Amino acid sequence: METKKNNTASDNKKSSEKESFFHSLFASFFKSSNPEAEKKKKLKAIAKSFSKTKYHSFYKPGSGEMMAPFGKLIFDIYKVISPAQTLIKNTPNPAIFKRQIINYLLSDNQQELLAQLDEQNILQVAKQVPISQLQKDVEAKLQQFTNEFDDKKSIQADNLCKAFTIFQDFCCFDWYMILKKYDSSYQEFNFNVPPKLEKVNSSYIINEIKDFLAIAYAITDESIDWTSLFTMLKETQGRELVSLGIWKKIVAKIRSIQLSKSLDLAVQHMSEDPNYETEIKYNYESLLDPYISKIEQETRSLLSKIEYEQKESKATSICMQIFGTADPQNLKYYVSSFNPVLEKKDLNLLEYTEPLNYLKTFLVEFVKSNIREFYDVVVIRGQWDATLSAPFSNSYQELLKISDEITAFDESFSEEGTMGLKIKTLLPKTAHDAGAENIINRVVSDANDQARSYIIQSAQNLITIGKVIKQLIEDYSLSKPILVANWKELEKFIDVPMKEFSVNIYKKIYLFVQLLQTYIAS
């Protein structure tokens, strides 16, 4: 008997499977070829599904109208979040809220470091310590400041930023526009006289509903710690913008609507798009990385500005003492005016135009006149040990050689010169040829290296000459000179006292070497 029942059940199952198979096969053969009819069928099913949801009172599929309960939901939320909306929208610089998040997370030590890294404080300290020491101290403070942003604090900052971004987008949504659709006479932020909420044609309000769902569903993200955000907001704003308890009820309400899919179904039906899906919108970026980068960039830019201004001030002072002008000109082509066209293409720039110009001017106006006269009188006519005079003589001859080389180097940057012509020819090609950029960058980089080499070599030779002159000044002051035996005889070959002549040369060499060192110290 039992066996017979099992056989019957098995036969029924097979029969059912056959019927299902043939039904599917039959349906595939006779499936409607009318897409519009299929869409209407789907929309009818959507309307039926919507009517079974918890929030079926929001929308009336038969007439395609949004009803009063949905308007009341919008009004209730609008009334709660309006203080936050007013504050956020009336804040001239919205970025201040992100800055408040960071300040909220800063330790006492970081607050102190930040005060020390303030522009006015750095400018004040710059008046008291050398720029090299200031740069070292500031870099140490920057490092100490950023090191306290460990992984834990970074995650905390990003979580608060994400929560605030979503909160801000939700609060600043145009709730009034939806209410205005229900009641055109309703006045914004008027909570004493609520809008007349009856019904509104869905075609008139569908875009606002889509936007509402896109921002509303974002607040249901379970990873968000609303308590931490509201604690931070209360501390930074000095008051509670929205009650945390009421906010959590709003989140729960939106989550319930989201899970019921009621409004999603309503949008699909009213838009006649069965495939429509709400795309949740919220955009936030890492909070700390841009903040730290901005502090580092601004601080280092300030240091560079201070260094440049100090260098310019020092250079101006020294140039005035040596040349009688703050802007002596001698070079024609390796000059700063060559740079704008390179800068426009984001190429390497000529870096040593100022010091090389100063050097060429000094070689022409001072080495070839005052030092040459000293050389002709003291070195050539002086009676002193050749081994002592050789360093002076060698350095002097080397400076004359460098002067000629700088002239040729400068000429090479003319339009007909080797480097100038190459750069001029390749510049138009840089827009589409990376190779052209590389060649120009290499030419300019090599030129900068050469210019720096001229400056360093000249400084070394001038230091050598200065040391020898200093020894000779000391020797001349002795009652019985040791180095030069015929000082008295040499004095008749110059128009000023020997000591005054020598001291003036030494001072100018000393000043000029200081000037060069401000450009090659790094």
C-alpha positions as CSV (number, residue, x, y, z in Angstrom):
1,M,0.0,0.0,0.0
2,E,2.8,2.3,1.0
3,T,4.6,1.5,-2.3
4,K,1.6,2.4,-4.3
5,K,1.3,5.8,-2.6
6,N,4.9,6.5,-3.3
7,N,4.5,5.6,-7.0
8,T,1.5,7.8,-7.2
9,A,3.3,10.8,-5.7
10,S,6.2,10.2,-8.0
11,D,3.9,10.1,-11.0
12,N,2.2,13.3,-9.9
13,K,5.6,15.1,-9.5
14,K,6.7,14.0,-13.0
15,S,3.3,15.1,-14.4
16,S,3.7,18.5,-12.7
17,E,7.2,19.0,-14.1
18,K,6.0,18.1,-17.6
19,E,3.1,20.6,-17.3
20,S,5.5,23.3,-16.0
21,F,7.9,22.7,-18.9
22,F,5.2,22.7,-21.5
23,H,3.6,25.8,-19.9
24,S,7.0,27.7,-20.1
25,L,7.5,26.4,-23.7
26,F,4.0,27.5,-24.7
27,A,4.5,30.9,-23.0
28,S,7.7,31.4,-24.9
29,F,6.0,30.7,-28.2
30,F,3.0,32.9,-27.5
31,K,4.6,35.6,-25.4
32,S,3.3,39.0,-26.3
33,S,5.4,40.9,-28.8
34,N,3.9,44.2,-27.7
35,P,6.4,45.9,-25.3
36,E,3.8,48.5,-24.3
37,A,1.5,45.8,-23.2
38,E,4.3,44.1,-21.2
39,K,5.1,47.4,-19.5
40,K,1.4,48.0,-18.6
41,K,1.3,44.5,-17.1
42,K,4.4,45.3,-15.0
43,L,3.1,48.7,-13.9
44,K,-0.2,47.0,-12.8
45,A,1.8,44.5,-10.7
46,I,3.9,47.4,-9.3
47,A,0.7,49.2,-8.3
48,K,-0.6,46.1,-6.7
49,S,2.6,45.6,-4.7
50,F,2.6,49.2,-3.6
51,S,-0.9,49.0,-2.3
52,K,0.3,46.2,0.1
53,T,3.1,48.3,1.5
54,K,3.0,50.0,4.9
55,Y,3.0,53.5,3.2
56,H,0.4,52.9,0.6
57,S,-1.3,56.2,1.7
58,F,1.5,58.2,0.2
59,Y,0.4,57.7,-3.4
60,K,-2.7,56.9,-5.3
61,P,-1.8,54.8,-8.3
62,G,-5.3,55.1,-9.9
63,S,-5.1,58.8,-10.3
64,G,-1.3,59.2,-10.2
65,E,-1.4,61.6,-7.3
66,M,0.9,62.1,-4.3
67,M,-1.3,62.3,-1.2
68,A,-1.4,64.4,2.0
69,P,0.5,61.8,4.2
70,F,3.7,62.2,2.1
71,G,3.4,66.0,2.3
72,K,3.0,65.7,6.1
73,L,6.2,63.6,6.3
74,I,8.1,66.2,4.4
75,F,6.7,69.1,6.5
76,D,7.5,67.2,9.8
77,I,11.1,66.7,8.7
78,Y,11.4,70.2,7.4
79,K,10.3,71.7,10.7
80,V,12.9,69.6,12.6
81,I,15.9,70.3,10.4
82,S,15.2,73.9,9.6
83,P,17.6,75.4,12.3
84,A,20.4,73.3,10.8
85,Q,19.5,74.3,7.3
86,T,19.4,77.9,8.2
87,L,22.8,77.8,9.9
88,I,24.5,75.8,7.1
89,K,23.1,77.8,4.2
90,N,23.8,81.2,5.8
91,T,27.4,80.3,6.6
92,P,29.5,82.3,4.0
93,N,32.3,79.7,3.9
94,P,30.8,76.1,4.2
95,A,34.4,74.7,4.5
96,I,34.4,76.1,8.0
97,F,32.4,73.1,9.2
98,K,35.1,70.7,8.0
99,R,37.7,72.8,9.7
100,Q,35.7,72.6,12.9
101,I,35.7,68.8,12.7
102,I,39.5,68.9,12.5
103,N,39.8,71.4,15.4
104,Y,37.5,69.2,17.4
105,L,39.9,66.3,17.0
106,L,43.2,68.2,17.6
107,S,45.0,67.5,20.8
108,D,46.2,70.3,23.1
109,N,49.8,69.7,21.8
110,Q,48.6,70.0,18.2
111,Q,46.7,73.2,19.1
112,E,50.0,74.6,20.5
113,L,52.0,73.5,17.5
114,L,49.4,75.0,15.2
115,A,49.8,78.4,17.0
116,Q,53.5,78.2,16.6
117,L,53.1,77.5,12.8
118,D,50.8,80.5,12.4
119,E,52.1,82.9,9.8
120,Q,52.4,85.9,12.1
121,N,54.4,83.9,14.6
122,I,56.8,82.5,11.9
123,L,57.3,86.0,10.6
124,Q,58.1,87.3,14.0
125,V,60.6,84.4,14.7
126,A,62.2,85.1,11.3
127,K,63.4,88.4,12.6
128,Q,65.3,86.7,15.4
129,V,66.8,83.5,14.0
130,P,68.6,82.6,10.7
131,I,66.4,81.3,8.0
132,S,68.2,78.0,8.0
133,Q,67.5,77.4,11.7
134,L,63.9,78.6,11.2
135,Q,63.3,76.1,8.4
136,K,64.7,73.3,10.5
137,D,62.5,74.2,13.5
138,V,59.4,74.6,11.4
139,E,59.9,71.3,9.7
140,A,60.3,69.5,13.0
141,K,57.1,71.1,14.3
142,L,55.2,70.1,11.1
143,Q,56.4,66.5,11.5
144,Q,55.4,66.4,15.1
145,F,52.0,67.9,14.2
146,T,51.2,65.4,11.5
147,N,52.6,62.4,13.4
148,E,49.7,62.7,15.9
149,F,47.2,62.0,13.1
150,D,47.5,58.2,13.6
151,D,45.2,55.7,11.9
152,K,42.7,55.9,14.7
153,K,42.3,59.6,14.5
154,S,42.3,59.5,10.7
155,I,39.4,57.0,10.7
156,Q,37.6,59.1,13.3
157,A,38.0,62.2,11.1
158,D,36.8,60.5,8.0
159,N,33.8,59.1,9.8
160,L,32.8,62.5,11.2
161,C,33.3,64.1,7.8
162,K,31.1,61.4,6.1
163,A,28.4,61.8,8.7
164,F,28.4,65.6,8.4
165,T,28.4,65.5,4.6
166,I,25.3,63.3,4.6
167,F,23.7,65.3,7.4
168,Q,24.4,68.6,5.5
169,D,23.0,67.3,2.2
170,F,19.9,66.0,4.0
171,C,19.3,69.3,5.9
172,C,19.9,71.5,2.9
173,F,17.6,69.5,0.6
174,D,14.9,71.8,-0.9
175,W,12.0,70.6,1.4
176,Y,10.2,73.9,0.8
177,M,9.9,73.2,-3.0
178,I,8.0,69.9,-2.3
179,L,5.7,71.7,0.1
180,K,5.3,74.5,-2.4
181,K,4.0,71.9,-4.9
182,Y,1.3,71.0,-2.5
183,D,0.4,74.6,-1.6
184,S,1.7,77.4,-3.8
185,S,0.7,80.0,-1.1
186,Y,2.9,78.4,1.6
187,Q,5.6,80.7,3.0
188,E,9.1,79.3,3.6
189,F,10.0,78.6,7.2
190,N,6.4,79.3,8.3
191,F,5.7,76.6,10.8
192,N,2.9,78.4,12.6
193,V,0.6,78.2,9.5
194,P,1.3,74.7,7.9
195,P,0.8,74.2,4.2
196,K,-2.5,72.9,2.9
197,L,-1.7,69.2,2.3
198,E,-4.3,67.6,0.0
199,K,-2.9,66.0,-3.1
200,V,-0.6,66.9,-6.0
201,N,-0.2,65.3,-9.5
202,S,2.8,63.1,-9.4
203,S,4.1,64.4,-12.8
204,Y,4.4,67.8,-11.1
205,I,6.5,66.5,-8.2
206,I,8.3,63.3,-9.5
207,N,11.7,64.9,-9.9
208,E,11.6,66.3,-6.3
209,I,10.7,62.8,-5.0
210,K,13.6,61.2,-6.8
211,D,16.0,63.8,-5.4
212,F,14.5,63.3,-1.9
213,L,15.0,59.5,-2.0
214,A,18.6,59.9,-3.3
215,I,19.6,62.0,-0.3
216,A,17.2,60.5,2.3
217,Y,18.4,56.9,1.8
218,A,22.0,58.0,2.5
219,I,21.2,58.7,6.2
220,T,20.3,55.0,6.8
221,D,23.9,54.0,6.4
222,E,24.4,51.8,9.5
223,S,28.2,52.6,9.6
224,I,27.5,56.2,10.6
225,D,27.9,57.1,14.3
226,W,25.3,59.9,14.6
227,T,25.9,60.3,18.3
228,S,29.6,61.3,17.7
229,L,28.5,63.8,15.0
230,F,25.8,65.4,17.2
231,T,28.2,65.6,20.1
232,M,30.8,67.4,17.9
233,L,28.1,69.8,16.5
234,K,26.8,70.7,19.9
235,E,30.3,71.5,21.1
236,T,31.4,73.5,18.1
237,Q,28.1,75.4,17.5
238,G,27.4,75.9,21.2
239,R,23.9,74.6,20.8
240,E,21.9,71.6,19.6
241,L,20.9,72.1,16.0
242,V,18.7,69.1,15.9
243,S,17.7,66.8,18.8
244,L,19.6,63.6,18.6
245,G,16.6,61.6,19.7
246,I,14.3,63.2,17.1
247,W,17.0,62.7,14.4
248,K,17.3,59.0,15.2
249,K,13.5,58.8,14.8
250,I,13.8,60.4,11.3
251,V,16.5,57.9,10.4
252,A,14.3,55.1,11.6
253,K,11.4,56.4,9.6
254,I,13.5,56.7,6.4
255,R,14.9,53.3,6.9
256,S,11.4,51.8,7.3
257,I,10.3,53.5,4.0
258,Q,13.4,52.3,2.3
259,L,12.9,48.7,3.4
260,S,9.2,48.8,2.4
261,K,10.2,49.9,-1.1
262,S,7.0,51.9,-1.1
263,L,8.3,55.1,-2.6
264,D,10.6,53.2,-5.0
265,L,7.5,51.4,-6.3
266,A,5.6,54.7,-6.4
267,V,8.3,56.3,-8.5
268,Q,8.5,53.4,-10.8
269,H,4.7,53.6,-11.3
270,M,4.4,57.4,-11.7
271,S,7.4,57.5,-14.1
272,E,6.2,54.4,-15.9
273,D,9.7,53.0,-15.6
274,P,9.6,49.5,-14.0
275,N,13.4,49.4,-13.9
276,Y,13.9,52.7,-12.1
277,E,16.2,52.4,-9.1
278,T,17.1,55.1,-6.6
279,E,20.8,56.0,-6.7
280,I,22.0,57.0,-3.3
281,K,24.0,60.3,-3.4
282,Y,26.7,61.4,-1.1
283,N,30.1,62.6,-1.9
284,Y,32.9,63.1,0.6
285,E,36.6,63.1,0.4
286,S,39.3,62.3,2.9
287,L,39.4,65.1,5.4
288,L,42.9,65.0,6.8
289,D,45.1,64.5,3.8
290,P,44.1,67.8,2.0
291,Y,44.2,69.6,5.4
292,I,47.7,68.4,6.2
293,S,48.9,69.1,2.7
294,K,47.5,72.6,2.8
295,I,49.2,73.4,6.1
296,E,52.5,72.0,4.8
297,Q,52.3,73.8,1.5
298,E,51.3,77.1,3.0
299,T,54.0,76.9,5.7
300,R,56.7,75.9,3.3
301,S,55.6,78.6,0.8
302,L,55.8,81.1,3.6
303,L,59.4,80.0,4.5
304,S,60.4,80.2,0.8
305,K,58.9,83.7,0.6
306,I,60.8,84.7,3.8
307,E,64.0,83.2,2.4
308,Y,63.6,84.9,-1.0
309,E,62.8,88.3,0.6
310,Q,65.8,88.1,2.9
311,K,68.0,87.0,0.0
312,E,66.7,89.9,-2.1
313,S,67.1,92.4,0.7
314,K,70.6,91.2,1.4
315,A,71.4,91.1,-2.3
316,T,70.1,94.7,-2.8
317,S,72.1,95.9,0.1
318,I,75.3,94.3,-1.1
319,C,74.8,95.3,-4.7
320,M,74.3,98.9,-3.6
321,Q,77.6,98.8,-1.6
322,I,79.6,97.2,-4.4
323,F,78.0,98.5,-7.7
324,G,76.1,101.6,-6.5
325,T,72.9,100.1,-8.0
326,A,70.5,97.4,-6.8
327,D,70.2,95.9,-10.3
328,P,73.5,95.8,-12.2
329,Q,73.0,94.4,-15.7
330,N,75.7,92.6,-17.8
331,L,74.2,89.4,-19.3
332,K,72.0,89.6,-22.3
333,Y,70.4,86.1,-22.8
334,Y,70.8,84.0,-19.7
335,V,68.3,86.2,-18.0
336,S,65.0,85.9,-16.1
337,S,63.0,87.2,-19.1
338,F,63.9,84.0,-20.8
339,N,61.8,82.0,-18.3
340,P,58.1,83.0,-18.9
341,V,57.9,81.0,-22.2
342,L,59.5,78.0,-20.4
343,E,57.2,78.4,-17.4
344,K,54.1,78.5,-19.6
345,K,55.0,75.0,-21.0
346,D,55.8,73.8,-17.4
347,L,59.5,73.2,-18.4
348,N,62.7,73.7,-16.3
349,L,63.6,77.3,-15.7
350,L,66.9,79.2,-15.7
351,E,67.8,79.2,-12.0
352,Y,70.9,81.3,-11.6
353,T,70.2,84.4,-13.7
354,E,70.6,86.9,-10.9
355,P,73.9,85.6,-9.3
356,L,75.5,84.9,-12.6
357,N,74.7,88.4,-13.8
358,Y,76.1,89.8,-10.5
359,L,79.2,87.7,-11.0
360,K,79.8,88.8,-14.6
361,T,79.4,92.4,-13.5
362,F,81.8,92.0,-10.7
363,L,84.4,90.3,-12.9
364,V,84.1,93.2,-15.5
365,E,83.8,96.2,-13.2
366,F,86.0,95.1,-10.2
367,V,88.2,92.1,-11.0
368,K,89.4,93.6,-14.3
369,S,90.0,97.0,-12.7
370,N,90.7,97.1,-9.0
371,I,92.0,93.5,-8.5
372,R,94.0,93.8,-11.8
373,E,95.6,97.0,-10.5
374,F,96.5,95.3,-7.2
375,Y,97.8,92.3,-9.1
376,D,100.0,94.4,-11.5
377,V,101.4,96.4,-8.5
378,V,101.7,94.0,-5.6
379,V,102.0,90.6,-7.3
380,I,104.1,91.5,-10.3
381,R,106.2,94.3,-8.9
382,G,106.3,93.1,-5.3
383,Q,109.4,91.4,-3.9
384,W,108.0,88.4,-2.1
385,D,108.1,84.6,-2.2
386,A,106.6,83.3,-5.4
387,T,105.1,80.3,-3.6
388,L,103.1,82.7,-1.5
389,S,102.0,84.8,-4.5
390,A,101.1,81.8,-6.7
391,P,97.7,81.1,-5.2
392,F,96.7,84.8,-5.8
393,S,98.1,84.7,-9.3
394,N,96.4,81.4,-10.2
395,S,93.0,82.5,-8.9
396,Y,93.2,85.8,-10.6
397,Q,94.0,84.1,-14.0
398,E,91.2,81.6,-13.4
399,L,88.7,84.4,-12.8
400,L,89.7,86.1,-16.1
401,K,89.1,82.7,-17.8
402,I,85.7,82.3,-16.2
403,S,84.7,85.8,-17.3
404,D,85.3,84.9,-20.9
405,E,83.5,81.5,-20.5
406,I,80.5,83.3,-19.0
407,T,80.3,85.6,-22.0
408,A,80.4,82.6,-24.4
409,F,77.8,80.8,-22.2
410,D,75.5,83.9,-22.2
411,E,75.8,84.1,-26.0
412,S,74.8,80.5,-26.4
413,F,71.3,81.4,-25.2
414,S,70.8,84.0,-28.0
415,E,68.4,83.0,-30.8
416,E,71.4,82.1,-32.9
417,G,73.3,80.4,-30.1
418,T,73.6,76.7,-29.7
419,M,71.2,76.4,-26.7
420,G,68.9,79.3,-27.6
421,L,68.4,78.0,-31.1
422,K,67.8,74.4,-29.9
423,I,65.2,75.6,-27.3
424,K,63.5,77.9,-29.9
425,T,63.3,75.0,-32.4
426,L,61.9,72.5,-30.0
427,L,59.4,74.7,-28.1
428,P,56.6,74.4,-30.7
429,K,56.9,70.6,-30.7
430,T,56.4,70.2,-26.9
431,A,52.6,70.2,-27.3
432,H,52.7,66.8,-28.9
433,D,56.2,65.5,-28.4
434,A,57.4,64.5,-24.9
435,G,60.9,64.0,-26.4
436,A,61.1,67.7,-27.2
437,E,60.2,68.5,-23.5
438,N,62.9,66.1,-22.3
439,I,65.6,67.7,-24.5
440,I,64.7,71.2,-23.4
441,N,64.6,70.2,-19.8
442,R,68.0,68.6,-20.1
443,V,69.5,71.6,-22.0
444,V,68.2,74.0,-19.3
445,S,69.3,71.7,-16.4
446,D,72.8,71.3,-17.9
447,A,73.0,75.1,-18.3
448,N,72.0,75.7,-14.7
449,D,74.6,73.2,-13.5
450,Q,77.2,75.1,-15.6
451,A,76.1,78.5,-14.2
452,R,76.3,77.1,-10.7
453,S,79.7,75.8,-11.4
454,Y,80.9,79.2,-12.5
455,I,79.5,80.8,-9.3
456,I,81.1,78.2,-7.0
457,Q,84.5,78.3,-8.8
458,S,84.5,82.1,-8.8
459,A,83.6,82.2,-5.1
460,Q,86.5,79.8,-4.3
461,N,89.0,81.9,-6.3
462,L,87.8,85.1,-4.7
463,I,88.1,83.6,-1.2
464,T,91.7,82.6,-2.1
465,I,92.5,86.1,-3.3
466,G,90.8,87.6,-0.2
467,K,92.8,85.4,2.2
468,V,96.1,86.5,0.5
469,I,95.1,90.2,0.6
470,K,94.2,89.9,4.3
471,Q,97.7,88.4,5.0
472,L,99.3,91.3,2.9
473,I,97.3,93.9,4.8
474,E,98.5,92.5,8.1
475,D,102.1,92.3,6.7
476,Y,101.9,95.9,5.6
477,S,100.9,97.0,9.1
478,L,104.0,95.5,10.6
479,S,106.9,97.8,11.5
480,K,109.1,95.3,9.7
481,P,107.1,93.5,7.0
482,I,107.8,89.8,6.5
483,L,106.1,88.9,3.3
484,V,106.7,91.9,1.0
485,A,110.1,93.6,1.2
486,N,109.4,96.7,-1.0
487,W,106.0,98.1,0.2
488,K,107.4,101.7,0.2
489,E,108.5,101.3,-3.4
490,L,105.1,99.9,-4.5
491,E,103.1,102.8,-3.1
492,K,104.3,105.2,-5.8
493,F,102.4,103.1,-8.4
494,I,98.9,103.8,-6.9
495,D,97.0,107.0,-6.3
496,V,95.7,106.1,-2.8
497,P,97.4,104.9,0.3
498,M,98.3,101.2,0.0
499,K,96.5,100.1,3.1
500,E,93.3,101.9,2.2
501,F,93.5,100.5,-1.4
502,S,94.0,96.9,-0.1
503,V,91.3,97.1,2.6
504,N,88.7,98.4,0.1
505,I,89.4,95.5,-2.2
506,Y,89.2,93.0,0.6
507,K,85.9,94.4,1.8
508,K,84.4,94.2,-1.6
509,I,85.6,90.6,-2.1
510,Y,84.2,89.7,1.3
511,L,80.8,91.3,0.5
512,F,80.6,89.8,-2.9
513,V,81.4,86.2,-1.7
514,Q,78.6,86.7,0.9
515,L,76.3,87.6,-2.0
516,L,77.2,84.5,-4.0
517,Q,76.8,82.3,-1.0
518,T,73.2,83.3,-0.5
519,Y,72.5,81.7,-3.9
520,I,74.6,78.5,-3.6
521,A,74.2,77.7,0.1
522,S,71.5,75.1,-0.7
